[in-house]
């Protein structure tokens, strides 16, 4: 008997099929997953994640990177093959199945940004959980004033979502800044840090809400830079990453001070976690 898309037991994954696979970089892949034909769409909020299960190997949390308005086409995830579970997941080909539980976790508060400027800052694979928020903001573009996207990665070979980046950069109503830490002479884009590009971005700090996702040290420095520029700390949101296992806040693997990242996060208000950032082994 084929399992349903949602099971009554939150610990039991449903079977989804790999409908499409796109190699983003040498080690990063984007999958479009589809449920059984008779299953209803599975809605999600930008910033949430699913648990993906590689049969016989294990389960990992992976951010949803697809368009929240197009869940009728399934779920989209982007992952980097760096661990014992993500490596076999990254080798899946079209037609193969994967276990899926979710969606889980908190989401980017787009509603809180409506009426003001919205700045989205991503480092490396951190663009994946921000991409649904970018699409949602672009779909309701009239709700925001300045819309700024700043994305940085180590080098041009590590850029993901290249088609999206070209589209966002071509829009007249959106500022999209892309930079790399280092590049060969044939790279014609910006070379430098995210913080350097952020200095040139046009937004009104006092009226800005900012979403930041990337390596923790990058998020910490970006938050400081935004606050120094005048963005209220209460309007900063970060997406945290920890060793999430159950995704329900019960096993304790992702405990972050008094919080469980899987249940209370992964998207946190900066004010809520500021004392914990930079504390070793929290």
Rosetta silent file (secondary structure, phi, psi, omega in degrees, C-alpha in Angstrom):
SEQUENCE: XXXXXXXXXXXXXXXXXXXXXXXXXXXXXXXXXXXXXXXXXXXXXXXXXXXXXXXXXXXXXXXXXXXXXXXXXXXXXXXXXXXXXXXXXXXXXXXXXXXXXXXXXXXXXXXXXXXXXXXXXXXXXXXXXXXXXXXXXXXXXXXXXXXXXXXXXXXXXXXXXXXXXXXXXXXXXXXXXXXXXXXXXXXXXXXXXXXXXXXXXXXXXXXXXXXXXXXXXXXXXXXXXXXXXXXXXXXXXXXXXXXXXXXXXXXXXXXXXXXXXXXXXXXXXXXXXXXXXXXXXX
SCORE:     score description
SCORE:     0.000 S_00000001
   1 L     0.000  132.861 -177.690    0.000    0.000    0.000 S_00000001
   2 L   -77.555  131.508  179.720    1.374    3.375   -0.976 S_00000001
   3 L   -65.814  152.198  175.141    1.843    5.783    1.961 S_00000001
   4 L   -74.312  168.220  179.289   -0.065    9.047    1.983 S_00000001
   5 L   -66.640  -48.141  173.870    1.769   12.353    1.584 S_00000001
   6 L  -102.758  130.432  175.993    1.090   13.284    5.199 S_00000001
   7 L   -99.534  157.966  179.145    1.156   10.487    7.656 S_00000001
   8 L   -70.708  -23.527  177.559   -0.699   10.527   10.961 S_00000001
   9 L   -97.504  116.978 -175.700    2.621    9.886   12.665 S_00000001
  10 L   -65.990  -12.234  179.549    4.864   12.954   12.369 S_00000001
  11 L   -90.724   -9.452 -175.265    7.899   10.707   12.600 S_00000001
  12 L   -97.777  119.407  179.985    6.973    8.599    9.562 S_00000001
  13 L   -75.385  149.385  171.946    8.143    9.952    6.209 S_00000001
  14 E   -94.560  159.880 -177.428    5.959    9.829    3.123 S_00000001
  15 E   -92.278  120.929  175.763    7.332    8.728   -0.224 S_00000001
  16 E  -117.649  153.277 -176.219    8.005   11.477   -2.755 S_00000001
  17 E  -108.822  141.643  175.471    9.485   11.033   -6.199 S_00000001
  18 E   -74.446  111.648 -179.042   12.329   12.980   -7.762 S_00000001
  19 E   -91.877  -30.206 -179.727   10.672   14.702  -10.740 S_00000001
  20 E  -154.280  152.509 -176.921   13.592   16.883  -11.789 S_00000001
  21 E  -140.649  130.452  179.138   17.177   17.376  -10.792 S_00000001
  22 E  -129.921  124.815  177.836   19.451   20.341  -11.517 S_00000001
  23 E   -80.317  111.048 -177.294   23.142   20.453  -10.725 S_00000001
  24 L   -80.040  -48.860  177.532   23.745   23.955   -9.334 S_00000001
  25 L  -139.268 -171.681 -178.540   27.472   23.620   -8.613 S_00000001
  26 L   -59.723  -31.015 -177.174   29.956   20.758   -8.322 S_00000001
  27 L  -124.924   10.880 -175.749   28.481   19.727   -4.965 S_00000001
  28 E  -125.342  131.275 -174.041   25.067   21.392   -4.829 S_00000001
  29 E  -129.962  143.538  172.299   21.863   20.030   -6.352 S_00000001
  30 E  -111.046  128.613  179.904   18.274   21.269   -6.592 S_00000001
  31 E  -113.963  137.688  165.431   15.508   18.647   -6.612 S_00000001
  32 E  -101.687  121.568 -177.261   11.867   19.012   -7.543 S_00000001
  33 E  -110.937  139.478  178.692    9.918   16.373   -5.633 S_00000001
  34 E  -120.658  143.624  177.145    6.372   15.273   -6.402 S_00000001
  35 L   -82.001  176.788  173.256    3.898   13.473   -4.160 S_00000001
  36 L   -56.517  151.897 -173.347    1.676   10.608   -5.337 S_00000001
  37 L   -57.064  -31.179 -176.389   -0.783   11.757   -8.048 S_00000001
  38 L   -92.294    8.278 -177.294   -3.842   11.709   -5.787 S_00000001
  39 L   -89.591  145.037  177.563   -2.271   13.708   -2.999 S_00000001
  40 L   -74.911  161.713  176.083   -3.214   17.354   -2.291 S_00000001
  41 L   -59.364  151.024  179.662   -0.611   20.150   -2.447 S_00000001
  42 L  -110.085   99.035 -176.568    1.526   20.520    0.653 S_00000001
  43 L   -70.209  155.559  175.396    1.648   24.233    1.552 S_00000001
  44 L  -148.481  166.317  175.724    4.625   25.815    3.289 S_00000001
  45 L  -109.777  143.731  179.721    5.810   29.236    4.435 S_00000001
  46 L   -55.096  129.007 -179.370    9.092   30.752    3.197 S_00000001
  47 L   107.125  -16.051  179.911   11.899   29.775    5.550 S_00000001
  48 L   -77.231  170.951 -178.179   10.487   26.406    6.636 S_00000001
  49 E  -136.745  161.815  171.534   12.233   23.074    6.102 S_00000001
  50 E  -117.048  157.107  169.534   11.461   19.416    5.492 S_00000001
  51 E   -93.565  121.139  178.162   13.198   16.313    6.787 S_00000001
  52 E  -105.398  134.272 -174.174   14.463   14.283    3.824 S_00000001
  53 E  -113.400  120.619  171.571   15.196   10.620    4.358 S_00000001
  54 E   -90.974  113.249 -171.634   17.745    8.650    2.348 S_00000001
  55 L   -58.911  130.311  179.795   16.553    5.093    2.755 S_00000001
  56 L    81.477   -1.655 -177.240   18.956    2.916    4.673 S_00000001
  57 L  -120.507  -58.966 -178.331   21.184    5.869    5.510 S_00000001
  58 E   161.035 -171.770 -171.749   19.442    8.545    7.531 S_00000001
  59 E  -130.936  142.220  179.075   17.484   11.783    7.637 S_00000001
  60 E  -138.986  151.981  173.724   18.505   15.450    7.417 S_00000001
  61 E   -81.033  131.969  178.564   16.732   18.820    7.547 S_00000001
  62 E  -132.272  127.701  179.385   16.741   20.587    4.183 S_00000001
  63 E   -62.143  147.464  174.904   15.320   24.054    3.566 S_00000001
  64 E   -83.625  126.663 -175.290   12.530   24.388    1.044 S_00000001
  65 L  -114.009    9.094 -177.326   13.814   26.455   -1.873 S_00000001
  66 L   -91.308 -178.829 -178.750   10.762   26.472   -4.158 S_00000001
  67 L   -80.999  121.088 -178.243    8.048   28.996   -4.879 S_00000001
  68 L   -65.656  -15.533  178.852    5.408   28.975   -2.091 S_00000001
  69 L   -89.003   -1.115 -175.578    2.736   29.888   -4.658 S_00000001
  70 L  -127.921   41.388  179.518    3.418   26.784   -6.751 S_00000001
  71 H   -71.204  -11.875  175.856    3.107   23.900   -4.322 S_00000001
  72 H   -64.489  -17.154  179.086    0.756   22.219   -6.800 S_00000001
  73 H   -98.025    7.363  177.231    3.958   21.245   -8.580 S_00000001
  74 L   104.744 -157.947 -177.674    5.473   19.648   -5.506 S_00000001
  75 E  -117.869  143.829  178.635    8.378   20.637   -3.294 S_00000001
  76 E  -118.895  132.391  178.569   11.783   22.008   -4.272 S_00000001
  77 E  -132.129  148.858  176.077   14.892   21.534   -2.143 S_00000001
  78 E  -126.081  127.309 -177.002   18.507   22.511   -2.632 S_00000001
  79 E  -137.122  154.543  176.570   21.248   20.634   -0.796 S_00000001
  80 E  -107.472  133.427 -177.525   25.006   20.430   -0.697 S_00000001
  81 L   -82.173   89.511 -177.636   26.646   16.993   -0.668 S_00000001
  82 L  -128.353   -8.771 -174.767   28.837   17.322    2.397 S_00000001
  83 L  -132.654 -179.888 -175.158   27.697   14.608    4.814 S_00000001
  84 L   -67.058  -22.889  178.256   26.858   10.924    5.100 S_00000001
  85 L   -98.116  -41.988 -177.498   23.177   11.588    4.295 S_00000001
  86 H   -68.734  -26.669  178.252   23.378   14.498    1.883 S_00000001
  87 H   -64.981  -51.442  176.870   25.872   12.685   -0.352 S_00000001
  88 H   -65.447  -32.463  176.256   23.498    9.809   -1.210 S_00000001
  89 H   -61.991  -41.373 -177.685   20.602   12.268   -1.465 S_00000001
  90 H   -67.286  -19.610  179.826   22.573   14.317   -3.965 S_00000001
  91 L   -87.910   -5.412 -179.630   23.106   11.213   -6.102 S_00000001
  92 L   -61.257  143.502  179.072   19.373   10.553   -6.506 S_00000001
  93 L  -116.150  170.458 -178.199   18.180   10.661  -10.080 S_00000001
  94 L   -57.523  134.935  179.473   14.795   11.364  -11.651 S_00000001
  95 L    97.801  -20.320  178.596   12.200    8.720  -10.807 S_00000001
  96 L   -78.809  162.749 -175.753   13.800    7.606   -7.550 S_00000001
  97 E  -110.647  155.912  178.994   12.025    8.083   -4.245 S_00000001
  98 E  -140.671  148.417  174.732   12.916    9.897   -1.061 S_00000001
  99 E   -82.535  142.066 -177.773   11.237   10.057    2.339 S_00000001
 100 E  -138.550  128.823  169.150    9.788   13.430    3.330 S_00000001
 101 E  -122.526  140.303  176.578    8.405   14.779    6.608 S_00000001
 102 E   141.703 -165.509   -2.927    7.248   18.330    7.063 S_00000001
 103 E   -74.022  156.124 -178.881    7.074   21.230    6.618 S_00000001
 104 E  -127.959  160.547  166.923    8.524   22.245    9.977 S_00000001
 105 L    89.604  176.221 -179.771    9.699   25.358   11.742 S_00000001
 106 L   -82.387  173.800 -173.898    9.132   29.098   11.747 S_00000001
 107 L  -132.513  165.404  175.682    9.080   31.302    8.655 S_00000001
 108 L   -67.275  129.467 -175.850   10.346   34.645    7.411 S_00000001
 109 L   -83.087   73.767 -179.115    7.848   37.299    8.632 S_00000001
 110 H   -59.998  -31.984 -179.047    7.079   38.961    5.311 S_00000001
 111 H   -61.797  -35.095 -178.081    3.966   40.498    6.836 S_00000001
 112 H   -69.239  -21.643 -178.125    6.132   42.455    9.277 S_00000001
 113 H   -91.276  -12.229 -176.419    8.054   43.989    6.392 S_00000001
 114 L   -59.246  137.519  179.301    5.027   45.160    4.417 S_00000001
 115 L    92.212  -14.178  179.804    4.893   48.900    3.893 S_00000001
 116 L  -122.702 -164.168  176.336    8.629   49.395    4.377 S_00000001
 117 E   -85.693  149.306  179.157   11.901   48.405    2.764 S_00000001
 118 E  -127.101  123.615  179.513   12.926   44.748    2.666 S_00000001
 119 E  -117.878  125.505  178.872   16.581   43.673    2.577 S_00000001
 120 E  -117.825  122.710 -174.999   17.497   40.015    2.066 S_00000001
 121 E  -121.282  123.702 -176.621   21.125   39.020    2.623 S_00000001
 122 E  -129.104  138.833  173.028   22.402   35.540    1.749 S_00000001
 123 E  -118.543  126.167  177.706   25.787   33.902    1.972 S_00000001
 124 H    59.497 -129.978 -179.004   26.530   30.720    0.013 S_00000001
 125 H   -69.734   -7.050  177.180   23.809   28.104    0.310 S_00000001
 126 H   -62.275  -13.194  176.813   21.909   30.538    2.532 S_00000001
 127 H   -70.519  -24.040 -176.603   20.198   31.786   -0.608 S_00000001
 128 H   -61.255  -53.466  178.903   18.150   28.546   -0.714 S_00000001
 129 H   -71.232  -15.287  176.453   15.882   29.248    2.297 S_00000001
 130 H   -86.915  -20.794 -175.763   15.620   32.904    1.256 S_00000001
 131 H   -59.440  -42.492  176.647   14.557   32.162   -2.319 S_00000001
 132 H   -60.698  -35.502  178.504   10.898   31.419   -1.390 S_00000001
 133 H   -68.065  -37.507  178.359   10.764   34.731    0.501 S_00000001
 134 H   -64.427  -45.539  178.992   12.198   36.562   -2.507 S_00000001
 135 H   -62.409  -41.758  179.959    9.611   35.026   -4.808 S_00000001
 136 H   -64.288  -39.716  178.981    6.813   35.831   -2.376 S_00000001
 137 H   -66.724  -39.769  179.334    8.020   39.439   -2.084 S_00000001
 138 H   -68.376  -32.847  179.105    8.260   39.805   -5.851 S_00000001
 139 H   -69.374  -23.312  178.031    4.752   38.361   -6.257 S_00000001
 140 L  -122.548   46.115 -171.403    3.465   41.094   -3.940 S_00000001
 141 H   -55.005  -32.964 -176.942    5.967   43.738   -5.002 S_00000001
 142 H   -67.383  -13.256 -178.069    3.527   46.601   -4.371 S_00000001
 143 H   -82.425  -10.646 -176.481    3.550   45.796   -0.631 S_00000001
 144 L  -124.022  154.622  175.359    7.184   46.838   -0.215 S_00000001
 145 L   -86.603 -110.041  177.307    9.143   49.963   -0.996 S_00000001
 146 L   -68.644  134.212  174.955   12.815   49.256   -1.763 S_00000001
 147 E  -119.490  116.277 -173.046   13.510   45.564   -2.270 S_00000001
 148 E  -122.011  129.904  175.116   17.195   44.713   -1.946 S_00000001
 149 E  -118.886  125.446  175.854   18.882   41.323   -2.419 S_00000001
 150 E  -122.736  121.577 -175.831   22.564   40.940   -1.514 S_00000001
 151 E  -130.158  131.224  179.074   24.160   37.581   -2.252 S_00000001
 152 E  -134.587  149.310  176.374   27.758   36.561   -1.792 S_00000001
 153 E  -148.551  176.195 -172.248   29.736   33.397   -2.216 S_00000001
 154 L   -66.787  -45.967 -178.040   33.354   32.299   -2.311 S_00000001
 155 L  -152.873  169.980 -177.217   33.856   32.336   -6.077 S_00000001
 156 H   -58.837  -30.473 -179.222   31.781   32.335   -9.291 S_00000001
 157 H   -66.739  -18.662 -178.669   31.753   28.526   -9.425 S_00000001
 158 H   -94.655    2.670  179.022   29.778   28.460   -6.168 S_00000001
 159 L   -68.029  133.645  175.169   26.911   30.656   -7.388 S_00000001
 160 L  -113.320  164.191  178.564   23.523   28.933   -7.220 S_00000001
 161 L    53.898   50.287 -174.975   20.204   29.846   -8.860 S_00000001
 162 H   -63.257  -38.538  178.496   21.934   31.632  -11.719 S_00000001
 163 H   -63.271  -42.105  179.083   18.755   32.044  -13.786 S_00000001
 164 H   -63.245  -42.972 -179.622   16.989   33.615  -10.819 S_00000001
 165 H   -59.874  -42.029  178.356   19.898   35.952  -10.178 S_00000001
 166 H   -63.155  -41.967 -179.433   19.805   37.128  -13.804 S_00000001
 167 H   -65.048  -45.567 -178.040   16.057   37.694  -13.599 S_00000001
 168 H   -64.845  -38.181 -179.171   16.244   39.562  -10.300 S_00000001
 169 H   -71.379  -21.904 -178.925   19.101   41.734  -11.545 S_00000001
 170 H   -83.721  -12.533 -177.094   17.146   42.589  -14.705 S_00000001
 171 L   -76.419  141.393  179.601   14.177   43.968  -12.785 S_00000001
 172 L   -83.768  -14.921 -177.134   13.830   47.727  -12.540 S_00000001
 173 L  -102.678   10.654 -176.440   11.964   47.525   -9.230 S_00000001
 174 L  -141.394  137.861  174.680   14.533   45.414   -7.384 S_00000001
 175 E  -101.093  120.535  179.717   18.195   45.883   -6.457 S_00000001
 176 E  -124.492  112.868 -178.399   20.142   42.634   -6.616 S_00000001
 177 E  -107.369  127.262  179.253   23.825   42.753   -5.683 S_00000001
 178 E  -121.418  132.975  179.827   26.021   39.687   -6.272 S_00000001
 179 E  -142.309  156.222  176.992   29.601   39.446   -5.094 S_00000001
 180 E  -128.510  155.189 -178.401   32.319   36.808   -4.706 S_00000001
 181 L   -70.608  -38.587  177.718   35.304   36.658   -2.388 S_00000001
 182 L  -153.547  155.643 -175.719   37.750   35.984   -5.201 S_00000001
 183 L  -159.041  159.539  174.776   37.607   35.360   -8.929 S_00000001
 184 L   -75.619  165.394 -177.065   39.632   34.894  -12.079 S_00000001
 185 L   -60.012  -20.103 -178.803   40.128   37.857  -14.455 S_00000001
 186 L   -81.538   -0.690  175.542   37.242   36.691  -16.665 S_00000001
 187 L   -83.895  124.590 -176.050   34.739   37.453  -13.870 S_00000001
 188 L  -104.753    6.650  179.320   33.102   40.809  -14.588 S_00000001
 189 L   -93.240 -166.458 -178.966   31.048   41.081  -11.421 S_00000001
 190 E   -74.616  144.444  171.343   31.825   42.421   -7.970 S_00000001
 191 E  -122.625  124.223 -178.314   34.695   41.015   -5.906 S_00000001
 192 L   152.781 -171.474 -175.361   34.530   41.660   -2.193 S_00000001
 193 L   -90.049  164.068  173.996   32.463   40.917    0.856 S_00000001
 194 H   -59.170  -39.348 -177.902   28.741   41.036    1.396 S_00000001
 195 H   -62.508  -35.539  177.981   29.283   43.870    3.859 S_00000001
 196 H   -65.740  -41.474  178.759   30.940   45.951    1.149 S_00000001
 197 H   -68.745  -34.929 -178.988   27.955   45.481   -1.195 S_00000001
 198 H   -63.528  -31.355  179.352   25.569   46.195    1.641 S_00000001
 199 H   -62.828  -29.712 -176.537   27.198   49.609    2.105 S_00000001
 200 H   -93.056   -9.159 -176.739   26.128   50.563   -1.425 S_00000001
 201 L   -69.416  144.500 -177.280   22.588   49.193   -1.244 S_00000001
 202 L  -100.463  111.295  173.951   19.808   51.756   -1.305 S_00000001
 203 L  -158.931  160.929  178.817   17.273   51.481    1.491 S_00000001
 204 L   -95.434  106.134 -171.246   15.975   53.581    4.338 S_00000001
 205 H   -53.112  -44.020 -174.906   17.405   51.928    7.464 S_00000001
 206 H   -65.415  -20.850 -178.037   14.780   53.111    9.921 S_00000001
 207 H  -110.961   22.576 -173.610   12.023   51.639    7.743 S_00000001
 208 E  -106.581  140.081  166.211   13.821   48.402    6.854 S_00000001
 209 E  -111.767  135.531 -175.448   13.177   44.795    7.759 S_00000001
 210 E  -125.350  135.142  173.117   16.103   42.467    7.016 S_00000001
 211 E  -112.258  131.486 -175.070   16.280   38.693    6.562 S_00000001
 212 E  -131.514  133.099  177.658   19.765   37.142    6.770 S_00000001
 213 E  -146.420  133.027  179.671   20.869   33.572    6.095 S_00000001
 214 L   164.613 -163.481  175.437   24.318   32.081    5.702 S_00000001
 215 L   -57.148  146.842 -171.814   27.288   30.986    7.809 S_00000001
 216 H   -60.073  -39.508 -179.808   26.841   32.064   11.408 S_00000001
 217 H   -66.439  -36.226  176.867   29.830   34.401   11.451 S_00000001
 218 H   -64.236  -41.963 -179.440   28.564   36.073    8.276 S_00000001
 219 H   -65.742  -39.075 -178.735   25.121   36.569    9.828 S_00000001
 220 H   -63.818  -46.017  179.609   26.612   38.023   12.995 S_00000001
 221 H   -67.980  -36.708  178.721   28.714   40.564   11.107 S_00000001
 222 H   -65.220  -41.921  178.375   25.837   41.392    8.756 S_00000001
 223 H   -60.638  -43.973  178.432   23.516   42.024   11.692 S_00000001
 224 H   -61.128  -42.544 -178.636   26.088   44.359   13.255 S_00000001
 225 H   -64.916  -40.366  179.771   26.523   46.201    9.945 S_00000001
 226 H   -66.656  -41.147  179.182   22.787   46.636    9.476 S_00000001
 227 H   -66.331  -41.365  177.870   22.356   47.921   13.026 S_00000001
 228 H   -60.349  -31.930 -178.902   25.311   50.303   12.576 S_00000001
 229 H   -79.619  -14.288  175.969   23.600   51.648    9.476 S_00000001
 230 L   117.432    3.077  177.041   20.436   52.294   11.473 S_00000001
 231 L   -71.734  128.390  179.647   18.244   49.238   10.894 S_00000001
 232 L   -60.935  133.917  179.883   16.321   48.555   14.134 S_00000001
 233 H   -58.606  -30.043 -178.824   17.532   45.351   15.787 S_00000001
 234 H   -68.529  -12.581 -179.911   13.901   44.386   16.329 S_00000001
 235 H  -107.239   16.775  176.513   13.483   44.143   12.546 S_00000001
 236 E  -102.012  138.497  178.864   16.354   41.733   11.938 S_00000001
 237 E  -134.427  134.601 -179.712   15.716   38.039   11.413 S_00000001
 238 E  -121.021  149.783  174.075   18.281   35.246   11.080 S_00000001
 239 E  -106.475  115.823 -175.718   17.916   31.605   10.033 S_00000001
 240 L   -93.561  155.759  179.009   19.907   29.337   12.338 S_00000001
 241 L  -129.151  128.917  175.217   21.258   25.872   11.605 S_00000001
 242 L  -141.881 -179.818 -177.122   21.851   23.140   14.160 S_00000001
 243 L   -80.442   83.235 -176.625   21.856   19.331   14.258 S_00000001
 244 L   -84.996  134.234 -177.382   18.103   18.803   13.906 S_00000001
 245 L  -120.332  -59.770 -175.017   16.844   15.230   14.280 S_00000001
 246 L   -85.196  -27.619 -178.523   13.203   14.904   15.309 S_00000001
 247 L    71.818    7.912 -177.085   12.055   18.312   13.934 S_00000001
 248 L  -122.344    6.071  178.825    9.480   18.461   16.726 S_00000001
 249 L    73.838   26.422 -175.707   11.507   19.863   19.608 S_00000001
 250 L  -112.124  -29.466 -173.561   11.532   16.600   21.526 S_00000001
 251 L   -86.060  -24.589  177.102   14.928   15.000   21.080 S_00000001
 252 L    85.983   -0.087 -177.775   17.014   18.003   22.131 S_00000001
 253 L   -63.678  -30.677 -174.502   19.714   17.631   19.463 S_00000001
 254 L  -103.451   24.724 -178.678   19.189   21.166   18.152 S_00000001
 255 E   -61.938  132.624 -177.630   18.994   22.933   21.508 S_00000001
 256 E  -132.251   90.013 -171.274   20.262   26.505   21.210 S_00000001
 257 L    62.366 -127.194  178.888   20.299   27.989   24.675 S_00000001
 258 L   -84.109    0.924 -173.687   16.651   27.886   25.801 S_00000001
 259 E  -106.014  156.786  166.589   15.433   27.327   22.231 S_00000001
 260 E  -110.520  120.418 -173.662   15.010   24.349   19.938 S_00000001
 261 H   -62.290  -35.479 -176.192   16.000   25.392   16.427 S_00000001
 262 H   -68.990  -32.852 -174.257   13.658   22.884   14.770 S_00000001
 263 H  -101.914  -44.581 -178.582   10.560   24.061   16.649 S_00000001
 264 H   -85.882  -22.631  177.190   11.279   27.649   17.720 S_00000001
 265 L  -115.990 -154.090    9.456   13.318   28.390   14.565 S_00000001
 266 L   -76.993  -15.759 -179.531   14.997   28.094   12.206 S_00000001
 267 E   -87.288  120.949  179.911   13.988   31.745   11.645 S_00000001
 268 E  -121.118  146.051  166.638   14.575   33.777   14.800 S_00000001
 269 E   -67.112  134.936 -176.384   14.194   37.434   15.603 S_00000001
 270 H   -56.152  -42.721 -179.304   17.724   38.744   16.145 S_00000001
 271 H   -57.573  -30.513 -175.688   16.809   40.253   19.522 S_00000001
 272 H   -73.187  -30.016 -174.512   15.716   36.837   20.719 S_00000001
 273 H  -117.321   -0.175 -175.618   19.048   35.096   20.093 S_00000001
 274 H   -51.102  -43.050 -178.864   21.567   37.947   20.176 S_00000001
 275 H   -63.886  -20.597 -176.049   23.051   36.897   23.577 S_00000001
 276 H   -91.102  -20.207 -177.688   23.740   33.407   22.194 S_00000001
 277 L   -68.081  132.163  178.866   25.489   34.410   18.979 S_00000001
 278 L    86.605   -4.330  176.445   29.222   34.000   19.193 S_00000001
 279 L   -84.402  124.458 -175.475   29.056   31.871   22.340 S_00000001
 280 L   -64.133  137.516  171.938   31.141   28.740   21.761 S_00000001
 281 L    60.873   29.189  172.535   29.374   25.362   21.678 S_00000001
 282 L   -89.669    0.000    0.000   25.868   26.712   22.264 S_00000001
